[in-house]
Amino acid sequence: MAKIRVIVNGVHFYTSKSAIKKQCTSDHGLQNTALFYALDRMGKDHGFATTVVLYDGKMKRYSYDVQLSVV
């Protein structure tokens, strides 16, 4: 299983593709959704970067700068 280096809004950590797909990498649900979206867009590439904008139930805007790279 390949490790993934994740950078979200300047904070980096290591995880796996399966953890991102299960959406259990963070305590924040919207951040998990942003990582899942970025992994899906990355496909079979070795790296991907994007800004994901999501809204919660109260229509509060959250922006995540996500970078993924295979280690």
N, CA, C and O atoms as a CHARMM CRD file, in Angstrom:
* protein
*
  284
    1    1 MET  N      0.83900  -1.16500   0.00000 PROA 1      0.00000
    2    1 MET  CA     0.00000   0.00000   0.00000 PROA 1      0.00000
    3    1 MET  C      0.89300   1.24000   0.00000 PROA 1      0.00000
    4    1 MET  O      1.77200   1.37900   0.85200 PROA 1      0.00000
    5    2 ALA  N      0.67000   2.12100  -0.93900 PROA 2      0.00000
    6    2 ALA  CA     1.48300   3.32200  -1.08200 PROA 2      0.00000
    7    2 ALA  C      1.05700   4.38600  -0.06900 PROA 2      0.00000
    8    2 ALA  O     -0.13100   4.58500   0.18800 PROA 2      0.00000
    9    3 LYS  N      2.05100   5.05900   0.49400 PROA 3      0.00000
   10    3 LYS  CA     1.76400   6.16900   1.39200 PROA 3      0.00000
   11    3 LYS  C      1.51000   7.42000   0.57300 PROA 3      0.00000
   12    3 LYS  O      2.07300   7.61000  -0.50600 PROA 3      0.00000
   13    4 ILE  N      0.65700   8.25900   1.10900 PROA 4      0.00000
   14    4 ILE  CA     0.31200   9.51700   0.47800 PROA 4      0.00000
   15    4 ILE  C      0.73500  10.64500   1.42300 PROA 4      0.00000
   16    4 ILE  O      0.38900  10.64100   2.60400 PROA 4      0.00000
   17    5 ARG  N      1.49000  11.61100   0.88400 PROA 5      0.00000
   18    5 ARG  CA     1.81500  12.79600   1.66500 PROA 5      0.00000
   19    5 ARG  C      0.73100  13.81900   1.36500 PROA 5      0.00000
   20    5 ARG  O      0.48900  14.16700   0.20900 PROA 5      0.00000
   21    6 VAL  N      0.08300  14.29400   2.42000 PROA 6      0.00000
   22    6 VAL  CA    -1.03300  15.22200   2.29600 PROA 6      0.00000
   23    6 VAL  C     -0.64100  16.55000   2.93500 PROA 6      0.00000
   24    6 VAL  O     -0.10300  16.58500   4.04200 PROA 6      0.00000
   25    7 ILE  N     -0.91700  17.63300   2.22800 PROA 7      0.00000
   26    7 ILE  CA    -0.75100  18.97200   2.78700 PROA 7      0.00000
   27    7 ILE  C     -2.10800  19.66700   2.66500 PROA 7      0.00000
   28    7 ILE  O     -2.63200  19.84600   1.56600 PROA 7      0.00000
   29    8 VAL  N     -2.65900  20.04900   3.80000 PROA 8      0.00000
   30    8 VAL  CA    -3.94200  20.75000   3.82700 PROA 8      0.00000
   31    8 VAL  C     -3.74000  22.07500   4.55000 PROA 8      0.00000
   32    8 VAL  O     -3.44400  22.10200   5.74400 PROA 8      0.00000
   33    9 ASN  N     -3.90300  23.16600   3.82100 PROA 9      0.00000
   34    9 ASN  CA    -3.73300  24.51300   4.36900 PROA 9      0.00000
   35    9 ASN  C     -2.41600  24.67200   5.12600 PROA 9      0.00000
   36    9 ASN  O     -2.37600  25.29200   6.18800 PROA 9      0.00000
   37   10 GLY  N     -1.34400  24.11000   4.57700 PROA 10     0.00000
   38   10 GLY  CA    -0.01900  24.26400   5.14800 PROA 10     0.00000
   39   10 GLY  C      0.37800  23.23400   6.18700 PROA 10     0.00000
   40   10 GLY  O      1.52500  23.23700   6.63500 PROA 10     0.00000
   41   11 VAL  N     -0.51700  22.36200   6.58200 PROA 11     0.00000
   42   11 VAL  CA    -0.22600  21.31200   7.56000 PROA 11     0.00000
   43   11 VAL  C     -0.07900  19.99300   6.81100 PROA 11     0.00000
   44   11 VAL  O     -0.96100  19.60900   6.04300 PROA 11     0.00000
   45   12 HSD  N      1.05100  19.29200   7.03600 PROA 12     0.00000
   46   12 HSD  CA     1.24500  18.04500   6.29200 PROA 12     0.00000
   47   12 HSD  C      1.22800  16.83700   7.22000 PROA 12     0.00000
   48   12 HSD  O      1.56900  16.91800   8.40000 PROA 12     0.00000
   49   13 PHE  N      0.81800  15.72100   6.64200 PROA 13     0.00000
   50   13 PHE  CA     0.81000  14.43600   7.34200 PROA 13     0.00000
   51   13 PHE  C      0.82300  13.33700   6.29400 PROA 13     0.00000
   52   13 PHE  O      0.63100  13.59100   5.10500 PROA 13     0.00000
   53   14 TYR  N      1.05100  12.11400   6.74900 PROA 14     0.00000
   54   14 TYR  CA     1.09100  10.95300   5.86200 PROA 14     0.00000
   55   14 TYR  C     -0.10200  10.06000   6.15600 PROA 14     0.00000
   56   14 TYR  O     -0.50200   9.89200   7.30800 PROA 14     0.00000
   57   15 THR  N     -0.65600   9.49500   5.11000 PROA 15     0.00000
   58   15 THR  CA    -1.79100   8.59400   5.24100 PROA 15     0.00000
   59   15 THR  C     -1.76400   7.61400   4.07500 PROA 15     0.00000
   60   15 THR  O     -0.77000   7.54100   3.35300 PROA 15     0.00000
   61   16 SER  N     -2.82600   6.87100   3.88500 PROA 16     0.00000
   62   16 SER  CA    -2.91000   5.91900   2.77200 PROA 16     0.00000
   63   16 SER  C     -4.15600   6.21600   1.93700 PROA 16     0.00000
   64   16 SER  O     -5.06200   6.92700   2.37300 PROA 16     0.00000
   65   17 LYS  N     -4.17900   5.65800   0.73400 PROA 17     0.00000
   66   17 LYS  CA    -5.34400   5.85300  -0.13200 PROA 17     0.00000
   67   17 LYS  C     -6.59200   5.25700   0.49000 PROA 17     0.00000
   68   17 LYS  O     -7.67400   5.83500   0.39600 PROA 17     0.00000
   69   18 SER  N     -6.44500   4.10200   1.12600 PROA 18     0.00000
   70   18 SER  CA    -7.62800   3.45600   1.71900 PROA 18     0.00000
   71   18 SER  C     -8.19000   4.28000   2.87000 PROA 18     0.00000
   72   18 SER  O     -9.40700   4.31900   3.04800 PROA 18     0.00000
   73   19 ALA  N     -7.34700   4.93700   3.65400 PROA 19     0.00000
   74   19 ALA  CA    -7.83500   5.78600   4.74500 PROA 19     0.00000
   75   19 ALA  C     -8.58600   6.99700   4.19100 PROA 19     0.00000
   76   19 ALA  O     -9.58800   7.42400   4.76500 PROA 19     0.00000
   77   20 ILE  N     -8.10200   7.55000   3.07700 PROA 20     0.00000
   78   20 ILE  CA    -8.79900   8.68300   2.46300 PROA 20     0.00000
   79   20 ILE  C    -10.13400   8.22500   1.90300 PROA 20     0.00000
   80   20 ILE  O    -11.13700   8.92700   2.03600 PROA 20     0.00000
   81   21 LYS  N    -10.15700   7.05100   1.27600 PROA 21     0.00000
   82   21 LYS  CA   -11.41600   6.54300   0.71300 PROA 21     0.00000
   83   21 LYS  C    -12.43900   6.24000   1.80000 PROA 21     0.00000
   84   21 LYS  O    -13.63800   6.41000   1.57600 PROA 21     0.00000
   85   22 LYS  N    -11.99000   5.79300   2.97600 PROA 22     0.00000
   86   22 LYS  CA   -12.89300   5.53100   4.09600 PROA 22     0.00000
   87   22 LYS  C    -13.28400   6.82000   4.81300 PROA 22     0.00000
   88   22 LYS  O    -14.15700   6.81500   5.68000 PROA 22     0.00000
   89   23 GLN  N    -12.63700   7.91900   4.44900 PROA 23     0.00000
   90   23 GLN  CA   -12.84400   9.23700   5.03300 PROA 23     0.00000
   91   23 GLN  C    -12.62400   9.22800   6.54400 PROA 23     0.00000
   92   23 GLN  O    -13.44800   9.72600   7.31100 PROA 23     0.00000
   93   24 CYS  N    -11.49000   8.64700   6.95300 PROA 24     0.00000
   94   24 CYS  CA   -11.16000   8.58900   8.38300 PROA 24     0.00000
   95   24 CYS  C     -9.78800   9.19700   8.67200 PROA 24     0.00000
   96   24 CYS  O     -9.12500   8.78900   9.62600 PROA 24     0.00000
   97   25 THR  N     -9.35500  10.15800   7.87100 PROA 25     0.00000
   98   25 THR  CA    -8.04200  10.75400   8.07600 PROA 25     0.00000
   99   25 THR  C     -8.08100  11.96000   9.00700 PROA 25     0.00000
  100   25 THR  O     -7.04500  12.36000   9.53700 PROA 25     0.00000
  101   26 SER  N     -9.24300  12.53700   9.21100 PROA 26     0.00000
  102   26 SER  CA    -9.35800  13.74300  10.02100 PROA 26     0.00000
  103   26 SER  C    -10.61700  13.68200  10.86800 PROA 26     0.00000
  104   26 SER  O    -11.53200  12.90700  10.59000 PROA 26     0.00000
  105   27 ASP  N    -10.65300  14.51700  11.91300 PROA 27     0.00000
  106   27 ASP  CA   -11.85000  14.62800  12.73900 PROA 27     0.00000
  107   27 ASP  C    -12.89600  15.53600  12.10400 PROA 27     0.00000
  108   27 ASP  O    -14.04500  15.56800  12.54200 PROA 27     0.00000
  109   28 HSD  N    -12.49500  16.27100  11.07200 PROA 28     0.00000
  110   28 HSD  CA   -13.39400  17.21600  10.40900 PROA 28     0.00000
  111   28 HSD  C    -13.98200  16.57400   9.16200 PROA 28     0.00000
  112   28 HSD  O    -13.25100  16.18600   8.25000 PROA 28     0.00000
  113   29 GLY  N    -15.29500  16.46300   9.12600 PROA 29     0.00000
  114   29 GLY  CA   -15.97600  15.81500   8.01300 PROA 29     0.00000
  115   29 GLY  C    -15.74900  16.49500   6.67900 PROA 29     0.00000
  116   29 GLY  O    -15.56000  15.82100   5.66700 PROA 29     0.00000
  117   30 LEU  N    -15.76500  17.82600   6.65900 PROA 30     0.00000
  118   30 LEU  CA   -15.57000  18.53600   5.40300 PROA 30     0.00000
  119   30 LEU  C    -14.14300  18.35900   4.87500 PROA 30     0.00000
  120   30 LEU  O    -13.93000  18.29100   3.66500 PROA 30     0.00000
  121   31 GLN  N    -13.17800  18.28700   5.77700 PROA 31     0.00000
  122   31 GLN  CA   -11.79700  18.06100   5.34200 PROA 31     0.00000
  123   31 GLN  C    -11.65500  16.66800   4.74500 PROA 31     0.00000
  124   31 GLN  O    -10.95200  16.49800   3.74900 PROA 31     0.00000
  125   32 ASN  N    -12.30300  15.67600   5.32800 PROA 32     0.00000
  126   32 ASN  CA   -12.30300  14.33200   4.75900 PROA 32     0.00000
  127   32 ASN  C    -12.91000  14.32800   3.35900 PROA 32     0.00000
  128   32 ASN  O    -12.40500  13.65800   2.45900 PROA 32     0.00000
  129   33 THR  N    -13.99000  15.07500   3.18300 PROA 33     0.00000
  130   33 THR  CA   -14.63100  15.16700   1.87400 PROA 33     0.00000
  131   33 THR  C    -13.71000  15.82800   0.86300 PROA 33     0.00000
  132   33 THR  O    -13.64300  15.39600  -0.28700 PROA 33     0.00000
  133   34 ALA  N    -12.99700  16.87100   1.27800 PROA 34     0.00000
  134   34 ALA  CA   -12.05400  17.55700   0.38600 PROA 34     0.00000
  135   34 ALA  C    -10.92000  16.61900  -0.03000 PROA 34     0.00000
  136   34 ALA  O    -10.51700  16.62000  -1.19400 PROA 34     0.00000
  137   35 LEU  N    -10.40500  15.82400   0.90000 PROA 35     0.00000
  138   35 LEU  CA    -9.33300  14.87200   0.57500 PROA 35     0.00000
  139   35 LEU  C     -9.84300  13.79000  -0.37300 PROA 35     0.00000
  140   35 LEU  O     -9.14000  13.41000  -1.30900 PROA 35     0.00000
  141   36 PHE  N    -11.05300  13.29300  -0.14400 PROA 36     0.00000
  142   36 PHE  CA   -11.63100  12.27800  -1.01300 PROA 36     0.00000
  143   36 PHE  C    -11.78600  12.81400  -2.43300 PROA 36     0.00000
  144   36 PHE  O    -11.47600  12.11900  -3.40000 PROA 36     0.00000
  145   37 TYR  N    -12.26800  14.05200  -2.55700 PROA 37     0.00000
  146   37 TYR  CA   -12.42800  14.68300  -3.86700 PROA 37     0.00000
  147   37 TYR  C    -11.08200  14.83200  -4.56800 PROA 37     0.00000
  148   37 TYR  O    -10.96100  14.52500  -5.75400 PROA 37     0.00000
  149   38 ALA  N    -10.07300  15.30100  -3.84300 PROA 38     0.00000
  150   38 ALA  CA    -8.74400  15.48700  -4.43800 PROA 38     0.00000
  151   38 ALA  C     -8.13900  14.15000  -4.86600 PROA 38     0.00000
  152   38 ALA  O     -7.51700  14.07000  -5.92400 PROA 38     0.00000
  153   39 LEU  N     -8.31100  13.10600  -4.06300 PROA 39     0.00000
  154   39 LEU  CA    -7.79800  11.78400  -4.42900 PROA 39     0.00000
  155   39 LEU  C     -8.49400  11.26400  -5.67300 PROA 39     0.00000
  156   39 LEU  O     -7.85400  10.67300  -6.54300 PROA 39     0.00000
  157   40 ASP  N     -9.79000  11.47700  -5.76400 PROA 40     0.00000
  158   40 ASP  CA   -10.53600  11.05300  -6.94500 PROA 40     0.00000
  159   40 ASP  C    -10.05100  11.78300  -8.19300 PROA 40     0.00000
  160   40 ASP  O     -9.91600  11.17000  -9.25200 PROA 40     0.00000
  161   41 ARG  N     -9.79200  13.06200  -8.08400 PROA 41     0.00000
  162   41 ARG  CA    -9.30400  13.85000  -9.21600 PROA 41     0.00000
  163   41 ARG  C     -7.86900  13.48500  -9.57600 PROA 41     0.00000
  164   41 ARG  O     -7.47800  13.60100 -10.73800 PROA 41     0.00000
  165   42 MET  N     -7.07500  13.04400  -8.59400 PROA 42     0.00000
  166   42 MET  CA    -5.67800  12.68700  -8.83900 PROA 42     0.00000
  167   42 MET  C     -5.57100  11.47700  -9.75300 PROA 42     0.00000
  168   42 MET  O     -4.67100  11.40300 -10.59000 PROA 42     0.00000
  169   43 GLY  N     -6.49100  10.52500  -9.59500 PROA 43     0.00000
  170   43 GLY  CA    -6.48300   9.33300 -10.43500 PROA 43     0.00000
  171   43 GLY  C     -5.20200   8.53700 -10.25700 PROA 43     0.00000
  172   43 GLY  O     -4.83400   8.20500  -9.13000 PROA 43     0.00000
  173   44 LYS  N     -4.51100   8.22100 -11.36000 PROA 44     0.00000
  174   44 LYS  CA    -3.29700   7.42000 -11.30200 PROA 44     0.00000
  175   44 LYS  C     -2.03600   8.27700 -11.35000 PROA 44     0.00000
  176   44 LYS  O     -0.93500   7.73900 -11.46800 PROA 44     0.00000
  177   45 ASP  N     -2.17700   9.60600 -11.26100 PROA 45     0.00000
  178   45 ASP  CA    -1.01700  10.48700 -11.23700 PROA 45     0.00000
  179   45 ASP  C     -0.26600  10.32700  -9.91900 PROA 45     0.00000
  180   45 ASP  O     -0.77900   9.73000  -8.97200 PROA 45     0.00000
  181   46 HSD  N      0.94800  10.86200  -9.86600 PROA 46     0.00000
  182   46 HSD  CA     1.75900  10.76600  -8.64600 PROA 46     0.00000
  183   46 HSD  C      1.62600  11.99100  -7.75900 PROA 46     0.00000
  184   46 HSD  O      2.21100  12.04000  -6.67700 PROA 46     0.00000
  185   47 GLY  N      0.86600  12.97700  -8.20100 PROA 47     0.00000
  186   47 GLY  CA     0.66300  14.16900  -7.39500 PROA 47     0.00000
  187   47 GLY  C     -0.47400  15.00200  -7.94000 PROA 47     0.00000
  188   47 GLY  O     -0.81400  14.92800  -9.12100 PROA 47     0.00000
  189   48 PHE  N     -1.05400  15.79200  -7.06100 PROA 48     0.00000
  190   48 PHE  CA    -2.17800  16.62500  -7.46900 PROA 48     0.00000
  191   48 PHE  C     -2.33900  17.73100  -6.43300 PROA 48     0.00000
  192   48 PHE  O     -2.13400  17.50300  -5.24100 PROA 48     0.00000
  193   49 ALA  N     -2.70400  18.91800  -6.88100 PROA 49     0.00000
  194   49 ALA  CA    -2.96200  20.04200  -5.98000 PROA 49     0.00000
  195   49 ALA  C     -4.20000  20.78700  -6.45700 PROA 49     0.00000
  196   49 ALA  O     -4.39300  20.98200  -7.65700 PROA 49     0.00000
  197   50 THR  N     -5.02500  21.19500  -5.52800 PROA 50     0.00000
  198   50 THR  CA    -6.23900  21.92600  -5.86600 PROA 50     0.00000
  199   50 THR  C     -6.74000  22.68400  -4.64200 PROA 50     0.00000
  200   50 THR  O     -6.30000  22.43200  -3.52000 PROA 50     0.00000
  201   51 THR  N     -7.64300  23.59300  -4.86500 PROA 51     0.00000
  202   51 THR  CA    -8.36600  24.27000  -3.79000 PROA 51     0.00000
  203   51 THR  C     -9.80500  23.78000  -3.84700 PROA 51     0.00000
  204   51 THR  O    -10.46500  23.87400  -4.88200 PROA 51     0.00000
  205   52 VAL  N    -10.27900  23.26200  -2.73200 PROA 52     0.00000
  206   52 VAL  CA   -11.63500  22.73200  -2.64700 PROA 52     0.00000
  207   52 VAL  C    -12.43900  23.65800  -1.74200 PROA 52     0.00000
  208   52 VAL  O    -12.03500  23.93600  -0.61200 PROA 52     0.00000
  209   53 VAL  N    -13.56800  24.13100  -2.23500 PROA 53     0.00000
  210   53 VAL  CA   -14.45200  24.99800  -1.46100 PROA 53     0.00000
  211   53 VAL  C    -15.72300  24.21500  -1.15500 PROA 53     0.00000
  212   53 VAL  O    -16.39300  23.71400  -2.05800 PROA 53     0.00000
  213   54 LEU  N    -16.04300  24.12000   0.13600 PROA 54     0.00000
  214   54 LEU  CA   -17.22900  23.39300   0.58600 PROA 54     0.00000
  215   54 LEU  C    -18.04000  24.27700   1.52600 PROA 54     0.00000
  216   54 LEU  O    -17.51000  25.21500   2.12000 PROA 54     0.00000
  217   55 TYR  N    -19.32300  23.97400   1.65600 PROA 55     0.00000
  218   55 TYR  CA   -20.21400  24.71600   2.54600 PROA 55     0.00000
  219   55 TYR  C    -20.85700  23.74400   3.52900 PROA 55     0.00000
  220   55 TYR  O    -21.22000  22.62400   3.16700 PROA 55     0.00000
  221   56 ASP  N    -20.99300  24.18800   4.77900 PROA 56     0.00000
  222   56 ASP  CA   -21.65800  23.34100   5.76300 PROA 56     0.00000
  223   56 ASP  C    -23.16900  23.58300   5.71900 PROA 56     0.00000
  224   56 ASP  O    -23.65200  24.28900   4.83500 PROA 56     0.00000
  225   57 GLY  N    -23.90400  23.01600   6.64600 PROA 57     0.00000
  226   57 GLY  CA   -25.35900  23.12100   6.66300 PROA 57     0.00000
  227   57 GLY  C    -25.87200  24.53100   6.88800 PROA 57     0.00000
  228   57 GLY  O    -27.00300  24.84400   6.51600 PROA 57     0.00000
  229   58 LYS  N    -25.05700  25.38600   7.49300 PROA 58     0.00000
  230   58 LYS  CA   -25.44300  26.77600   7.72700 PROA 58     0.00000
  231   58 LYS  C    -24.91500  27.70000   6.63500 PROA 58     0.00000
  232   58 LYS  O    -24.92700  28.92200   6.78600 PROA 58     0.00000
  233   59 MET  N    -24.45100  27.11000   5.53200 PROA 59     0.00000
  234   59 MET  CA   -23.90500  27.82200   4.38100 PROA 59     0.00000
  235   59 MET  C    -22.66100  28.63900   4.73200 PROA 59     0.00000
  236   59 MET  O    -22.40600  29.68200   4.13000 PROA 59     0.00000
  237   60 LYS  N    -21.88900  28.15900   5.70800 PROA 60     0.00000
  238   60 LYS  CA   -20.60600  28.77000   6.01700 PROA 60     0.00000
  239   60 LYS  C    -19.57300  28.17000   5.06600 PROA 60     0.00000
  240   60 LYS  O    -19.52200  26.95300   4.88800 PROA 60     0.00000
  241   61 ARG  N    -18.76100  29.01400   4.46500 PROA 61     0.00000
  242   61 ARG  CA   -17.80600  28.59800   3.43500 PROA 61     0.00000
  243   61 ARG  C    -16.49700  28.14400   4.07700 PROA 61     0.00000
  244   61 ARG  O    -15.95600  28.81500   4.95600 PROA 61     0.00000
  245   62 TYR  N    -15.99500  26.98600   3.61900 PROA 62     0.00000
  246   62 TYR  CA   -14.70700  26.45400   4.04700 PROA 62     0.00000
  247   62 TYR  C    -13.85700  26.21000   2.80500 PROA 62     0.00000
  248   62 TYR  O    -14.32100  25.60600   1.83800 PROA 62     0.00000
  249   63 SER  N    -12.62700  26.67700   2.83500 PROA 63     0.00000
  250   63 SER  CA   -11.71400  26.51500   1.70900 PROA 63     0.00000
  251   63 SER  C    -10.51300  25.68900   2.16100 PROA 63     0.00000
  252   63 SER  O     -9.89400  25.98000   3.18400 PROA 63     0.00000
  253   64 TYR  N    -10.19300  24.65900   1.38700 PROA 64     0.00000
  254   64 TYR  CA    -9.07500  23.77500   1.69900 PROA 64     0.00000
  255   64 TYR  C     -8.10400  23.75900   0.51900 PROA 64     0.00000
  256   64 TYR  O     -8.47800  23.39800  -0.59700 PROA 64     0.00000
  257   65 ASP  N     -6.85600  24.15100   0.77500 PROA 65     0.00000
  258   65 ASP  CA    -5.79500  24.00400  -0.21800 PROA 65     0.00000
  259   65 ASP  C     -5.17800  22.63500   0.00600 PROA 65     0.00000
  260   65 ASP  O     -4.51100  22.40900   1.01600 PROA 65     0.00000
  261   66 VAL  N     -5.39700  21.72000  -0.93200 PROA 66     0.00000
  262   66 VAL  CA    -5.00100  20.31500  -0.77200 PROA 66     0.00000
  263   66 VAL  C     -3.92100  19.96000  -1.77600 PROA 66     0.00000
  264   66 VAL  O     -4.04900  20.24600  -2.96700 PROA 66     0.00000
  265   67 GLN  N     -2.85000  19.33200  -1.29000 PROA 67     0.00000
  266   67 GLN  CA    -1.80100  18.77600  -2.14900 PROA 67     0.00000
  267   67 GLN  C     -1.62300  17.31500  -1.76300 PROA 67     0.00000
  268   67 GLN  O     -1.47000  16.99300  -0.58500 PROA 67     0.00000
  269   68 LEU  N     -1.64100  16.43800  -2.74800 PROA 68     0.00000
  270   68 LEU  CA    -1.42100  15.01700  -2.52300 PROA 68     0.00000
  271   68 LEU  C     -0.23300  14.57500  -3.36300 PROA 68     0.00000
  272   68 LEU  O     -0.09700  14.98500  -4.51600 PROA 68     0.00000
  273   69 SER  N      0.62900  13.74000  -2.78700 PROA 69     0.00000
  274   69 SER  CA     1.73100  13.17000  -3.56600 PROA 69     0.00000
  275   69 SER  C      2.03000  11.77600  -3.03000 PROA 69     0.00000
  276   69 SER  O      1.99500  11.52600  -1.82500 PROA 69     0.00000
  277   70 VAL  N      2.32500  10.87700  -3.96300 PROA 70     0.00000
  278   70 VAL  CA     2.63400   9.49000  -3.60300 PROA 70     0.00000
  279   70 VAL  C      4.08900   9.43100  -3.15700 PROA 70     0.00000
  280   70 VAL  O      4.97700   9.94500  -3.83700 PROA 70     0.00000
  281   71 VAL  N      4.32200   8.80300  -2.01300 PROA 71     0.00000
  282   71 VAL  CA     5.67600   8.67700  -1.46400 PROA 71     0.00000
  283   71 VAL  C      6.21800   7.30700  -1.80400 PROA 71     0.00000
  284   71 VAL  O      7.34800   6.98200  -1.43900 PROA 71     0.00000
